[in-house]
């Protein structure tokens, strides 16, 4: 179904997808994986994290999580 999009202004885009109007299928153009230990992604002021011994398993038994084949 057609749609009308009014005036827009985009100053910057730091990743992600911008979609205007109708869309049948959206797919990512990149993929990545990040491993972090206990308390690794805490944000804020005055963080106190008591984790003891932390071990992050980085073994990936399925090799590829999301392929980029035919992702035009």
C-alpha positions, 0 to 999 in steps of 0.5 A: 500500500503506497504511503506519503512521507513528508519532509524529513531531515537526518543529521547522522546515522550511527548504524541501523536501518532507516525505512520509509514507506512500505517494506516487504523484507528488511535484513541486516547488512552486517553481523558481529559477535561480542563476548564479555565477562561478568559485569563487562557491559555495566554503565552508569556512575559509581558501579560496584561489581563483585563477581569473584572469578569470571570466565567467559566461554567463547566456544562457538559450536555452530561456526556461523550464527548469521550468514551474509550470503545473498544479502544485497 
